[in-house]
Amino acid sequence: MLAAARPVWQGEPIEQGVSGRDLMLAVDLSGSMEMNDFVLKGRKVDRLTATKAVAGQFIERRVGDRVGLILFGERAYLQAPLTFDRATVRTLLEESVIGLAGDKTAIGDAIGLGVKRLRDNPKDQRVLILLSDGANTAGAVSPLQAAKLAAREGLKVYTIGIGADEMVVRDLLGSRRVAKTGGRYFRARDVKELEGIYRLLDELEPVERDKRHYRPITELYPWPLGAALLLGGLWIFINRRKQPA
């Protein structure tokens, strides 16, 4: 009877952090990312290798977030949809190679694809992180048009210029910076600056948005059930011993 009641033991409350952010990383694979102007662990590496090392650590820290990956060069495509499987996203980033999407840089198309993939998600939880060398040389959509679209959709965009002084696009009126979207622009000329940017992003978009508590539950019914089976077996054994041979 006691086992049938399925008694349980509730442990002390445990605090659990919950984020719920949707982070889409758009990574430049154009030919200019091949420039060896970063130093990683004492050796010179290209911009993409440095980006992979630091962005991979950033992805690993985003526990509780859904993370997606856009790769772009002359064209932009979705490599990984938003997922809680950060290990897979990091692996796909590691497997990316320069020139995979063409040698030119379509920044506007990458932002536009990010807007499309994040459009239906809650506005206060969606973020696009764009990593590029900062020179737009291709694409059907200009970076300015894409940035204005992102701002209209309420998508926050953080731009990291890899080895570039500023994110600049050229048009008939000269050079302009990409329009603001509520995010920020960062410049990374070396690995230390790049790591600092990602630490700052962790602060600007903290992992824990709210906190929940849960009590671990331990089922206790196996104990009375086991005791009942043991006593039952003992009773049968004693009764058999009492029977005449």
PyRosetta script that sets phi, psi and omega in degrees:
from pyrosetta import init, pose_from_sequence

init()
pose = pose_from_sequence("MLAAARPVWQGEPIEQGVSGRDLMLAVDLSGSMEMNDFVLKGRKVDRLTATKAVAGQFIERRVGDRVGLILFGERAYLQAPLTFDRATVRTLLEESVIGLAGDKTAIGDAIGLGVKRLRDNPKDQRVLILLSDGANTAGAVSPLQAAKLAAREGLKVYTIGIGADEMVVRDLLGSRRVAKTGGRYFRARDVKELEGIYRLLDELEPVERDKRHYRPITELYPWPLGAALLLGGLWIFINRRKQPA")
pose.set_psi(1, -42.3)
pose.set_omega(1, -179.1)
pose.set_phi(2, -65.4)
pose.set_psi(2, -40.5)
pose.set_omega(2, 179.1)
pose.set_phi(3, -66.1)
pose.set_psi(3, -37.7)
pose.set_omega(3, 180.0)
pose.set_phi(4, -62.9)
pose.set_psi(4, -26.3)
pose.set_omega(4, 178.6)
pose.set_phi(5, -74.9)
pose.set_psi(5, -10.2)
pose.set_omega(5, 178.2)
pose.set_phi(6, 49.8)
pose.set_psi(6, 64.0)
pose.set_omega(6, 178.2)
pose.set_phi(7, -66.0)
pose.set_psi(7, 148.4)
pose.set_omega(7, 179.3)
pose.set_phi(8, -133.8)
pose.set_psi(8, 160.1)
pose.set_omega(8, 175.5)
pose.set_phi(9, -117.4)
pose.set_psi(9, 124.4)
pose.set_omega(9, 178.5)
pose.set_phi(10, -96.7)
pose.set_psi(10, 124.4)
pose.set_omega(10, 179.5)
pose.set_phi(11, -79.7)
pose.set_psi(11, -176.7)
pose.set_omega(11, 178.0)
pose.set_phi(12, -67.7)
pose.set_psi(12, 148.6)
pose.set_omega(12, 179.8)
pose.set_phi(13, -60.1)
pose.set_psi(13, 136.4)
pose.set_omega(13, 178.0)
pose.set_phi(14, -115.2)
pose.set_psi(14, 130.8)
pose.set_omega(14, -179.3)
pose.set_phi(15, -81.7)
pose.set_psi(15, 134.5)
pose.set_omega(15, -178.3)
pose.set_phi(16, -128.7)
pose.set_psi(16, 122.6)
pose.set_omega(16, 179.5)
pose.set_phi(17, -78.0)
pose.set_psi(17, 139.7)
pose.set_omega(17, 179.9)
pose.set_phi(18, -129.9)
pose.set_psi(18, 131.7)
pose.set_omega(18, -179.6)
pose.set_phi(19, -108.3)
pose.set_psi(19, -65.9)
pose.set_omega(19, 179.1)
pose.set_phi(20, 80.2)
pose.set_psi(20, 10.7)
pose.set_omega(20, 178.0)
pose.set_phi(21, -77.3)
pose.set_psi(21, 151.4)
pose.set_omega(21, 174.1)
pose.set_phi(22, -111.2)
pose.set_psi(22, 108.7)
pose.set_omega(22, -176.1)
pose.set_phi(23, -109.4)
pose.set_psi(23, 121.0)
pose.set_omega(23, 175.5)
pose.set_phi(24, -111.1)
pose.set_psi(24, 122.8)
pose.set_omega(24, 176.8)
pose.set_phi(25, -98.1)
pose.set_psi(25, 128.9)
pose.set_omega(25, 175.5)
pose.set_phi(26, -113.3)
pose.set_psi(26, 114.3)
pose.set_omega(26, -171.9)
pose.set_phi(27, -113.3)
pose.set_psi(27, 130.0)
pose.set_omega(27, -179.3)
pose.set_phi(28, -76.2)
pose.set_psi(28, 125.5)
pose.set_omega(28, 176.7)
pose.set_phi(29, -115.4)
pose.set_psi(29, 17.3)
pose.set_omega(29, -177.1)
pose.set_phi(30, -68.9)
pose.set_psi(30, 168.7)
pose.set_omega(30, -175.8)
pose.set_phi(31, -59.4)
pose.set_psi(31, -30.6)
pose.set_omega(31, -178.4)
pose.set_phi(32, -68.3)
pose.set_psi(32, -18.6)
pose.set_omega(32, 177.9)
pose.set_phi(33, -74.0)
pose.set_psi(33, -2.9)
pose.set_omega(33, 179.5)
pose.set_phi(34, -83.9)
pose.set_psi(34, -7.9)
pose.set_omega(34, -177.7)
pose.set_phi(35, -63.2)
pose.set_psi(35, 130.4)
pose.set_omega(35, -178.2)
pose.set_phi(36, -90.1)
pose.set_psi(36, 79.1)
pose.set_omega(36, 179.8)
pose.set_phi(37, -125.8)
pose.set_psi(37, 21.8)
pose.set_omega(37, 176.0)
pose.set_phi(38, -122.1)
pose.set_psi(38, 150.4)
pose.set_omega(38, 175.6)
pose.set_phi(39, -116.3)
pose.set_psi(39, 124.1)
pose.set_omega(39, -178.8)
pose.set_phi(40, -128.5)
pose.set_psi(40, 117.8)
pose.set_omega(40, -179.7)
pose.set_phi(41, 55.0)
pose.set_psi(41, 42.1)
pose.set_omega(41, 174.6)
pose.set_phi(42, 83.9)
pose.set_psi(42, 1.4)
pose.set_omega(42, 178.9)
pose.set_phi(43, -129.6)
pose.set_psi(43, 152.4)
pose.set_omega(43, -179.7)
pose.set_phi(44, -76.2)
pose.set_psi(44, 134.2)
pose.set_omega(44, 179.5)
pose.set_phi(45, -134.8)
pose.set_psi(45, 164.5)
pose.set_omega(45, 177.9)
pose.set_phi(46, -79.3)
pose.set_psi(46, 170.1)
pose.set_omega(46, -175.2)
pose.set_phi(47, -63.2)
pose.set_psi(47, -37.5)
pose.set_omega(47, -179.3)
pose.set_phi(48, -67.9)
pose.set_psi(48, -40.7)
pose.set_omega(48, 179.0)
pose.set_phi(49, -61.0)
pose.set_psi(49, -43.1)
pose.set_omega(49, 177.7)
pose.set_phi(50, -64.7)
pose.set_psi(50, -40.3)
pose.set_omega(50, 178.9)
pose.set_phi(51, -62.8)
pose.set_psi(51, -44.2)
pose.set_omega(51, 179.0)
pose.set_phi(52, -59.2)
pose.set_psi(52, -44.1)
pose.set_omega(52, -176.3)
pose.set_phi(53, -62.8)
pose.set_psi(53, -47.0)
pose.set_omega(53, -174.9)
pose.set_phi(54, -81.4)
pose.set_psi(54, -41.5)
pose.set_omega(54, 179.1)
pose.set_phi(55, -65.0)
pose.set_psi(55, -33.8)
pose.set_omega(55, 178.1)
pose.set_phi(56, -62.5)
pose.set_psi(56, -40.4)
pose.set_omega(56, 177.0)
pose.set_phi(57, -66.5)
pose.set_psi(57, -37.7)
pose.set_omega(57, 178.0)
pose.set_phi(58, -62.2)
pose.set_psi(58, -46.0)
pose.set_omega(58, 178.6)
pose.set_phi(59, -59.1)
pose.set_psi(59, -42.5)
pose.set_omega(59, -178.3)
pose.set_phi(60, -61.4)
pose.set_psi(60, -32.9)
pose.set_omega(60, -177.4)
pose.set_phi(61, -79.2)
pose.set_psi(61, -15.5)
pose.set_omega(61, -172.8)
pose.set_phi(62, -83.2)
pose.set_psi(62, 56.9)
pose.set_omega(62, -179.9)
pose.set_phi(63, -65.1)
pose.set_psi(63, 128.7)
pose.set_omega(63, 179.7)
pose.set_phi(64, 93.8)
pose.set_psi(64, -10.9)
pose.set_omega(64, 177.5)
pose.set_phi(65, -93.6)
pose.set_psi(65, 154.2)
pose.set_omega(65, 166.4)
pose.set_phi(66, -92.9)
pose.set_psi(66, 131.9)
pose.set_omega(66, -176.7)
pose.set_phi(67, -123.2)
pose.set_psi(67, 138.0)
pose.set_omega(67, 176.6)
pose.set_phi(68, -127.2)
pose.set_psi(68, 168.3)
pose.set_omega(68, -176.2)
pose.set_phi(69, -138.2)
pose.set_psi(69, 125.4)
pose.set_omega(69, 171.8)
pose.set_phi(70, -111.9)
pose.set_psi(70, 132.1)
pose.set_omega(70, 174.6)
pose.set_phi(71, -112.6)
pose.set_psi(71, 138.0)
pose.set_omega(71, -178.0)
pose.set_phi(72, -146.5)
pose.set_psi(72, 151.8)
pose.set_omega(72, 173.7)
pose.set_phi(73, -145.8)
pose.set_psi(73, -109.4)
pose.set_omega(73, 174.3)
pose.set_phi(74, -71.9)
pose.set_psi(74, -21.0)
pose.set_omega(74, 175.4)
pose.set_phi(75, -141.3)
pose.set_psi(75, 162.5)
pose.set_omega(75, -177.8)
pose.set_phi(76, -117.1)
pose.set_psi(76, 140.5)
pose.set_omega(76, 176.7)
pose.set_phi(77, -145.8)
pose.set_psi(77, 155.7)
pose.set_omega(77, -178.7)
pose.set_phi(78, -83.5)
pose.set_psi(78, 115.4)
pose.set_omega(78, 178.7)
pose.set_phi(79, -88.7)
pose.set_psi(79, -35.8)
pose.set_omega(79, 179.3)
pose.set_phi(80, -145.4)
pose.set_psi(80, 120.8)
pose.set_omega(80, 174.4)
pose.set_phi(81, -68.1)
pose.set_psi(81, 167.2)
pose.set_omega(81, 179.4)
pose.set_phi(82, -56.4)
pose.set_psi(82, 130.5)
pose.set_omega(82, -176.9)
pose.set_phi(83, -154.5)
pose.set_psi(83, 155.1)
pose.set_omega(83, 172.8)
pose.set_phi(84, -81.5)
pose.set_psi(84, -9.6)
pose.set_omega(84, -178.4)
pose.set_phi(85, -81.0)
pose.set_psi(85, 79.2)
pose.set_omega(85, -175.7)
pose.set_phi(86, -67.3)
pose.set_psi(86, -30.4)
pose.set_omega(86, -179.5)
pose.set_phi(87, -62.0)
pose.set_psi(87, -41.2)
pose.set_omega(87, 179.1)
pose.set_phi(88, -67.0)
pose.set_psi(88, -41.3)
pose.set_omega(88, 178.8)
pose.set_phi(89, -62.1)
pose.set_psi(89, -42.3)
pose.set_omega(89, 179.4)
pose.set_phi(90, -64.5)
pose.set_psi(90, -39.4)
pose.set_omega(90, 178.2)
pose.set_phi(91, -63.3)
pose.set_psi(91, -43.2)
pose.set_omega(91, 179.3)
pose.set_phi(92, -64.4)
pose.set_psi(92, -36.0)
pose.set_omega(92, 175.5)
pose.set_phi(93, -64.8)
pose.set_psi(93, -44.1)
pose.set_omega(93, -179.7)
pose.set_phi(94, -62.4)
pose.set_psi(94, -32.7)
pose.set_omega(94, -177.0)
pose.set_phi(95, -81.9)
pose.set_psi(95, -9.6)
pose.set_omega(95, -179.0)
pose.set_phi(96, -70.1)
pose.set_psi(96, 148.0)
pose.set_omega(96, -178.0)
pose.set_phi(97, -132.4)
pose.set_psi(97, 151.4)
pose.set_omega(97, 179.3)
pose.set_phi(98, -63.7)
pose.set_psi(98, 135.6)
pose.set_omega(98, 179.2)
pose.set_phi(99, 88.3)
pose.set_psi(99, -4.0)
pose.set_omega(99, -177.5)
pose.set_phi(100, -58.7)
pose.set_psi(100, -35.2)
pose.set_omega(100, -178.5)
pose.set_phi(101, -110.4)
pose.set_psi(101, 19.4)
pose.set_omega(101, -178.5)
pose.set_phi(102, 104.3)
pose.set_psi(102, 161.0)
pose.set_omega(102, -174.2)
pose.set_phi(103, -84.5)
pose.set_psi(103, -20.6)
pose.set_omega(103, -178.6)
pose.set_phi(104, -85.6)
pose.set_psi(104, -179.6)
pose.set_omega(104, -172.8)
pose.set_phi(105, -127.0)
pose.set_psi(105, 111.8)
pose.set_omega(105, 179.5)
pose.set_phi(106, -104.8)
pose.set_psi(106, 78.0)
pose.set_omega(106, -177.3)
pose.set_phi(107, -64.5)
pose.set_psi(107, -43.8)
pose.set_omega(107, -179.0)
pose.set_phi(108, -60.2)
pose.set_psi(108, -41.5)
pose.set_omega(108, 178.8)
pose.set_phi(109, -64.0)
pose.set_psi(109, -37.5)
pose.set_omega(109, 179.3)
pose.set_phi(110, -65.3)
pose.set_psi(110, -44.3)
pose.set_omega(110, 178.1)
pose.set_phi(111, -64.4)
pose.set_psi(111, -43.0)
pose.set_omega(111, 179.6)
pose.set_phi(112, -60.2)
pose.set_psi(112, -40.5)
pose.set_omega(112, 178.1)
pose.set_phi(113, -67.1)
pose.set_psi(113, -37.7)
pose.set_omega(113, 176.7)
pose.set_phi(114, -62.5)
pose.set_psi(114, -41.5)
pose.set_omega(114, 177.3)
pose.set_phi(115, -60.9)
pose.set_psi(115, -44.8)
pose.set_omega(115, -178.8)
pose.set_phi(116, -61.5)
pose.set_psi(116, -43.3)
pose.set_omega(116, -176.4)
pose.set_phi(117, -75.5)
pose.set_psi(117, -23.0)
pose.set_omega(117, -176.6)
pose.set_phi(118, -106.9)
pose.set_psi(118, -3.7)
pose.set_omega(118, -172.4)
pose.set_phi(119, -54.9)
pose.set_psi(119, -40.2)
pose.set_omega(119, -174.1)
pose.set_phi(120, -88.8)
pose.set_psi(120, 2.9)
pose.set_omega(120, -179.6)
pose.set_phi(121, -90.8)
pose.set_psi(121, 157.1)
pose.set_omega(121, -180.0)
pose.set_phi(122, -54.0)
pose.set_psi(122, 134.7)
pose.set_omega(122, -172.9)
pose.set_phi(123, -62.4)
pose.set_psi(123, -35.1)
pose.set_omega(123, -175.4)
pose.set_phi(124, -83.3)
pose.set_psi(124, 3.8)
pose.set_omega(124, -176.1)
pose.set_phi(125, -124.5)
pose.set_psi(125, 3.4)
pose.set_omega(125, -174.3)
pose.set_phi(126, -112.6)
pose.set_psi(126, 135.1)
pose.set_omega(126, -175.1)
pose.set_phi(127, -141.9)
pose.set_psi(127, 137.6)
pose.set_omega(127, 173.0)
pose.set_phi(128, -113.5)
pose.set_psi(128, 127.7)
pose.set_omega(128, 177.3)
pose.set_phi(129, -112.8)
pose.set_psi(129, 113.3)
pose.set_omega(129, -176.6)
pose.set_phi(130, -101.4)
pose.set_psi(130, 126.4)
pose.set_omega(130, 179.1)
pose.set_phi(131, -119.2)
pose.set_psi(131, 116.4)
pose.set_omega(131, -177.4)
pose.set_phi(132, -152.7)
pose.set_psi(132, 165.1)
pose.set_omega(132, 176.3)
pose.set_phi(133, -77.9)
pose.set_psi(133, -6.3)
pose.set_omega(133, 172.2)
pose.set_phi(134, 95.4)
pose.set_psi(134, -1.6)
pose.set_omega(134, -178.2)
pose.set_phi(135, -110.4)
pose.set_psi(135, 111.1)
pose.set_omega(135, 179.1)
pose.set_phi(136, -85.6)
pose.set_psi(136, 122.3)
pose.set_omega(136, -176.2)
pose.set_phi(137, -130.2)
pose.set_psi(137, 5.0)
pose.set_omega(137, -177.8)
pose.set_phi(138, -160.0)
pose.set_psi(138, -179.3)
pose.set_omega(138, 174.2)
pose.set_phi(139, 112.1)
pose.set_psi(139, 150.9)
pose.set_omega(139, 178.6)
pose.set_phi(140, -80.7)
pose.set_psi(140, -23.0)
pose.set_omega(140, -178.9)
pose.set_phi(141, -117.5)
pose.set_psi(141, 132.8)
pose.set_omega(141, 178.8)
pose.set_phi(142, -74.0)
pose.set_psi(142, 152.0)
pose.set_omega(142, 177.7)
pose.set_phi(143, -57.5)
pose.set_psi(143, -36.0)
pose.set_omega(143, 179.5)
pose.set_phi(144, -65.6)
pose.set_psi(144, -43.8)
pose.set_omega(144, 177.8)
pose.set_phi(145, -62.3)
pose.set_psi(145, -44.2)
pose.set_omega(145, -178.7)
pose.set_phi(146, -65.6)
pose.set_psi(146, -40.5)
pose.set_omega(146, -179.4)
pose.set_phi(147, -66.5)
pose.set_psi(147, -38.8)
pose.set_omega(147, 176.9)
pose.set_phi(148, -65.0)
pose.set_psi(148, -38.8)
pose.set_omega(148, 177.1)
pose.set_phi(149, -63.1)
pose.set_psi(149, -43.2)
pose.set_omega(149, 178.7)
pose.set_phi(150, -61.6)
pose.set_psi(150, -41.4)
pose.set_omega(150, 179.1)
pose.set_phi(151, -65.0)
pose.set_psi(151, -39.6)
pose.set_omega(151, 179.5)
pose.set_phi(152, -66.0)
pose.set_psi(152, -34.2)
pose.set_omega(152, 179.8)
pose.set_phi(153, -83.6)
pose.set_psi(153, -4.4)
pose.set_omega(153, -180.0)
pose.set_phi(154, 76.7)
pose.set_psi(154, 23.0)
pose.set_omega(154, 179.6)
pose.set_phi(155, -91.0)
pose.set_psi(155, 126.0)
pose.set_omega(155, 178.9)
pose.set_phi(156, -84.5)
pose.set_psi(156, 127.2)
pose.set_omega(156, -178.0)
pose.set_phi(157, -118.5)
pose.set_psi(157, 123.7)
pose.set_omega(157, 171.8)
pose.set_phi(158, -104.9)
pose.set_psi(158, 125.6)
pose.set_omega(158, -177.9)
pose.set_phi(159, -110.1)
pose.set_psi(159, 128.4)
pose.set_omega(159, 177.2)
pose.set_phi(160, -113.7)
pose.set_psi(160, 114.2)
pose.set_omega(160, 177.4)
pose.set_phi(161, -84.9)
pose.set_psi(161, 113.2)
pose.set_omega(161, -177.7)
pose.set_phi(162, -85.4)
pose.set_psi(162, 107.7)
pose.set_omega(162, 178.3)
pose.set_phi(163, 72.3)
pose.set_psi(163, 8.9)
pose.set_omega(163, -178.3)
pose.set_phi(164, -113.4)
pose.set_psi(164, 148.9)
pose.set_omega(164, -179.2)
pose.set_phi(165, -74.1)
pose.set_psi(165, -34.0)
pose.set_omega(165, 178.4)
pose.set_phi(166, -161.4)
pose.set_psi(166, 157.5)
pose.set_omega(166, 178.7)
pose.set_phi(167, -83.5)
pose.set_psi(167, 104.0)
pose.set_omega(167, -175.3)
pose.set_phi(168, -122.1)
pose.set_psi(168, 138.8)
pose.set_omega(168, 173.3)
pose.set_phi(169, -122.1)
pose.set_psi(169, 151.7)
pose.set_omega(169, -178.1)
pose.set_phi(170, -111.9)
pose.set_psi(170, 136.9)
pose.set_omega(170, 174.4)
pose.set_phi(171, -140.2)
pose.set_psi(171, -167.4)
pose.set_omega(171, -176.2)
pose.set_phi(172, -66.1)
pose.set_psi(172, -20.7)
pose.set_omega(172, -178.5)
pose.set_phi(173, -94.7)
pose.set_psi(173, 5.9)
pose.set_omega(173, -179.7)
pose.set_phi(174, 110.3)
pose.set_psi(174, -150.8)
pose.set_omega(174, -177.6)
pose.set_phi(175, -101.6)
pose.set_psi(175, 138.9)
pose.set_omega(175, 178.3)
pose.set_phi(176, -136.5)
pose.set_psi(176, 155.4)
pose.set_omega(176, 170.7)
pose.set_phi(177, -84.4)
pose.set_psi(177, 153.5)
pose.set_omega(177, 178.7)
pose.set_phi(178, -64.1)
pose.set_psi(178, 139.1)
pose.set_omega(178, -178.0)
pose.set_phi(179, -60.6)
pose.set_psi(179, 150.7)
pose.set_omega(179, -179.2)
pose.set_phi(180, -75.5)
pose.set_psi(180, 148.6)
pose.set_omega(180, 179.7)
pose.set_phi(181, -128.6)
pose.set_psi(181, 15.5)
pose.set_omega(181, -175.4)
pose.set_phi(182, 92.1)
pose.set_psi(182, -6.6)
pose.set_omega(182, 176.5)
pose.set_phi(183, -95.3)
pose.set_psi(183, -147.6)
pose.set_omega(183, 179.9)
pose.set_phi(184, -147.3)
pose.set_psi(184, 159.4)
pose.set_omega(184, 175.0)
pose.set_phi(185, -107.2)
pose.set_psi(185, 136.4)
pose.set_omega(185, 178.5)
pose.set_phi(186, -126.4)
pose.set_psi(186, 151.6)
pose.set_omega(186, 176.6)
pose.set_phi(187, -116.8)
pose.set_psi(187, 131.7)
pose.set_omega(187, 179.1)
pose.set_phi(188, -125.2)
pose.set_psi(188, 107.2)
pose.set_omega(188, 179.6)
pose.set_phi(189, -100.5)
pose.set_psi(189, -9.8)
pose.set_omega(189, 175.8)
pose.set_phi(190, -152.7)
pose.set_psi(190, 172.8)
pose.set_omega(190, -175.6)
pose.set_phi(191, -63.2)
pose.set_psi(191, -37.5)
pose.set_omega(191, -179.7)
pose.set_phi(192, -61.7)
pose.set_psi(192, -44.3)
pose.set_omega(192, 177.7)
pose.set_phi(193, -65.3)
pose.set_psi(193, -38.6)
pose.set_omega(193, 179.6)
pose.set_phi(194, -63.8)
pose.set_psi(194, -43.5)
pose.set_omega(194, 177.4)
pose.set_phi(195, -63.1)
pose.set_psi(195, -39.7)
pose.set_omega(195, 178.7)
pose.set_phi(196, -63.3)
pose.set_psi(196, -37.0)
pose.set_omega(196, 178.6)
pose.set_phi(197, -63.6)
pose.set_psi(197, -44.3)
pose.set_omega(197, -179.2)
pose.set_phi(198, -68.1)
pose.set_psi(198, -33.8)
pose.set_omega(198, 174.8)
pose.set_phi(199, -65.1)
pose.set_psi(199, -38.8)
pose.set_omega(199, 178.3)
pose.set_phi(200, -67.6)
pose.set_psi(200, -36.9)
pose.set_omega(200, 176.4)
pose.set_phi(201, -62.8)
pose.set_psi(201, -37.5)
pose.set_omega(201, 175.8)
pose.set_phi(202, -60.3)
pose.set_psi(202, -35.0)
pose.set_omega(202, 179.2)
pose.set_phi(203, -76.3)
pose.set_psi(203, -40.1)
pose.set_omega(203, -179.4)
pose.set_phi(204, -70.8)
pose.set_psi(204, -35.2)
pose.set_omega(204, 178.5)
pose.set_phi(205, -123.6)
pose.set_psi(205, 73.4)
pose.set_omega(205, -173.8)
pose.set_phi(206, -60.6)
pose.set_psi(206, 148.2)
pose.set_omega(206, -177.6)
pose.set_phi(207, -65.4)
pose.set_psi(207, -45.0)
pose.set_omega(207, -177.2)
pose.set_phi(208, -89.8)
pose.set_psi(208, 113.0)
pose.set_omega(208, 178.1)
pose.set_phi(209, -92.1)
pose.set_psi(209, -37.4)
pose.set_omega(209, 174.8)
pose.set_phi(210, -148.8)
pose.set_psi(210, 178.2)
pose.set_omega(210, -177.0)
pose.set_phi(211, -128.3)
pose.set_psi(211, 142.3)
pose.set_omega(211, 174.7)
pose.set_phi(212, -126.0)
pose.set_psi(212, 156.5)
pose.set_omega(212, 178.4)
pose.set_phi(213, -122.6)
pose.set_psi(213, 144.3)
pose.set_omega(213, 174.2)
pose.set_phi(214, -140.5)
pose.set_psi(214, 154.9)
pose.set_omega(214, 178.8)
pose.set_phi(215, -109.0)
pose.set_psi(215, 120.5)
pose.set_omega(215, 176.4)
pose.set_phi(216, -63.3)
pose.set_psi(216, 136.4)
pose.set_omega(216, -176.7)
pose.set_phi(217, -113.8)
pose.set_psi(217, 129.4)
pose.set_omega(217, 177.5)
pose.set_phi(218, -113.1)
pose.set_psi(218, 122.5)
pose.set_omega(218, 178.4)
pose.set_phi(219, -71.2)
pose.set_psi(219, 130.7)
pose.set_omega(219, -179.0)
pose.set_phi(220, -105.9)
pose.set_psi(220, -6.5)
pose.set_omega(220, -174.6)
pose.set_phi(221, -62.6)
pose.set_psi(221, -26.7)
pose.set_omega(221, 179.5)
pose.set_phi(222, -60.5)
pose.set_psi(222, -27.8)
pose.set_omega(222, -178.4)
pose.set_phi(223, -68.8)
pose.set_psi(223, -54.7)
pose.set_omega(223, 177.8)
pose.set_phi(224, -65.2)
pose.set_psi(224, -31.7)
pose.set_omega(224, 178.5)
pose.set_phi(225, -65.8)
pose.set_psi(225, -43.1)
pose.set_omega(225, 178.5)
pose.set_phi(226, -64.3)
pose.set_psi(226, -41.3)
pose.set_omega(226, 179.3)
pose.set_phi(227, -63.2)
pose.set_psi(227, -40.2)
pose.set_omega(227, -180.0)
pose.set_phi(228, -64.4)
pose.set_psi(228, -42.3)
pose.set_omega(228, 179.4)
pose.set_phi(229, -64.8)
pose.set_psi(229, -39.1)
pose.set_omega(229, 179.3)
pose.set_phi(230, -65.1)
pose.set_psi(230, -45.5)
pose.set_omega(230, 179.3)
pose.set_phi(231, -65.5)
pose.set_psi(231, -37.4)
pose.set_omega(231, 178.7)
pose.set_phi(232, -63.8)
pose.set_psi(232, -43.0)
pose.set_omega(232, 179.0)
pose.set_phi(233, -65.2)
pose.set_psi(233, -38.3)
pose.set_omega(233, 178.7)
pose.set_phi(234, -65.5)
pose.set_psi(234, -40.4)
pose.set_omega(234, 179.6)
pose.set_phi(235, -63.2)
pose.set_psi(235, -42.7)
pose.set_omega(235, 178.7)
pose.set_phi(236, -64.2)
pose.set_psi(236, -41.2)
pose.set_omega(236, -179.7)
pose.set_phi(237, -63.4)
pose.set_psi(237, -43.4)
pose.set_omega(237, -179.1)
pose.set_phi(238, -65.9)
pose.set_psi(238, -41.8)
pose.set_omega(238, -179.2)
pose.set_phi(239, -64.6)
pose.set_psi(239, -36.7)
pose.set_omega(239, 178.5)
pose.set_phi(240, -68.1)
pose.set_psi(240, -33.7)
pose.set_omega(240, 179.8)
pose.set_phi(241, -68.5)
pose.set_psi(241, -30.2)
pose.set_omega(241, -177.8)
pose.set_phi(242, -77.8)
pose.set_psi(242, -22.1)
pose.set_omega(242, -178.8)
pose.set_phi(243, -67.5)
pose.set_psi(243, 141.2)
pose.set_omega(243, -179.9)
pose.set_phi(244, -64.5)
pose.set_psi(244, 145.7)
pose.set_omega(244, -179.9)
pose.set_phi(245, -70.7)
pose.dump_pdb("model.pdb")
